[in-house]
Each structure stands twice: as C-alpha cells, then as structure tokens.
Amino acid sequence: MPILSRSWADPARLIFVTAVHAAVFLLAAPSATAQQLGVYGNVWEIREPDAIDALKGKLTQMEKKGELKRMWENYRDRYVASIENPAPIRGISKATAPAVRTFDPSVVFGDDVTDPSSGKLLVKAGTRVNPLDYTPLTKALIFIDGRDPAQVAFAKARSDANPRDKVILVAGSFLELNRKWGRVTYFDQRGHLTTRFGIKRVPAVVSQKGRALQIEEFANLPAATPVVKK
C-alpha cells in the first residue's frame, strides 16, 4: 500500500507509469488483433459511380426529354412575372380620409465618424444632421397603388402638371405604366421608402416644406374615366 500511495502522490511517477502502460498496450495490440480469419463468402471490387458523371448523365437525359428546356422556361417566366408584377408592399392600405403630417428626416449619429486615412474626426457621436440642409427635395414623391385606376389617374394628372415629380408604386406593375405613359415610374423595392417615411396609406405625396417633409394623404378620389378603345 505505501508504494501504491507514493506512485499516485508523485506526479512524475504517475506520468511515467501511464506512459509505460500506453506503450505496452500499443505494442500488444497488433499481435492480439492481426489474425488470419480466412475468407467468408464472395468478394467484389468496390465501385462507386462518379458524382459529376452521374449528374451529366441526368442532365443529358433531361435535355433529350425536353425537361431541361421546360425547367428553364418556367424559371424565366416566373422571373419575368416577378419583375412585371412585384409583390405588393405589406401593411399599406387605401386612404379613407384626407390627412397631412410633417416628417423630420434628420438622423443622429450614434458613433464618431472619422477619416479612414488620417483618423481625423469628421462627425461627433450625437450630432444631428438634416439632409435637407445639404440636398433639398426639389420634386414631389407620389406613392400610389398601381392596381387602383383612380390612384393611377391621380398620379398621372399630378405628374403631367409637374414633370419632375416621381411616381412610386407600392403595388401593381410599374413597367405597364412606363409603357402606357411613355416615361419612367418606380416601385418601392422592399418598402424602403414607405418604411422610412412611415407611409401606411396611399395615395400619399411627399414634398419639402422648409426643413421638414410634408406627407399628405388623399381620399375620395374621383373615379377614373374608362378608356374607350376605338
């Protein structure tokens, strides 16, 4: 017992004993496991098909059957449809009553802004900046639902009177309007602008008033005059 207790109490001796045991195990393992057990049953060579060759073969078969062409045409049609008719921006409804509010576009810097090359402080954290002080909004932004003929007529009348104004759709096909009007309209991709301005109802017109933006919602629009094809 005294010898055993000394061997566990002495770290150096413990490491030595452990190393010896490990060496004995490793040396003894081959002799214990490397035995000829004979051959049982038939033996075949392991052969696996190359993944790339298998994929090429699959694509070749699909091409011969016309499946590849149909797959591409289906993808193309879905892609074109998504551009021609983008998904409507969620959370936006038709205005039911006139409303006017102001929006302060100022931003507050949460961190210091420094020059990457010199390290010079450009903007101190907490600084409030109004972008209208540097770039005024010289045109109005007209937000509409392009599926509503009354809103489309409203936007066309305003933009005809003020050609610099920009018509921005939250639903419907802006490409169709481009073709009909012969000028460029836009779509609020992913709702970036309506989210920024807090627009929930349309039609809405954003314009500059002093150092703020005015957001005006219009309701009770006159019905659009139907176009009679000759």
Buried (B, 14 or more C-beta within 10 A) or exposed (E): EEEEEEEEEEEEEEEEEEEEEEEEEEEEEEEEEEEEEEEEEEEEEEEEEEEEEEEEEEEEEBEEEEEBEEEEEEEEEEEEEEEEBBEBBEEBEBBEEEEEEEBEBEEEBEEEEEEEEEEEEEEEEEEEEEEBEEEEBEBBBBBBBBBBBBBBBBBBEBBEEEEEBBBBBBBBBBBBBBEEBEEEBBBBEEBEBBEEBEBEBBBBBBBBEEEBBBBBBBEEBEEBEEEEEE
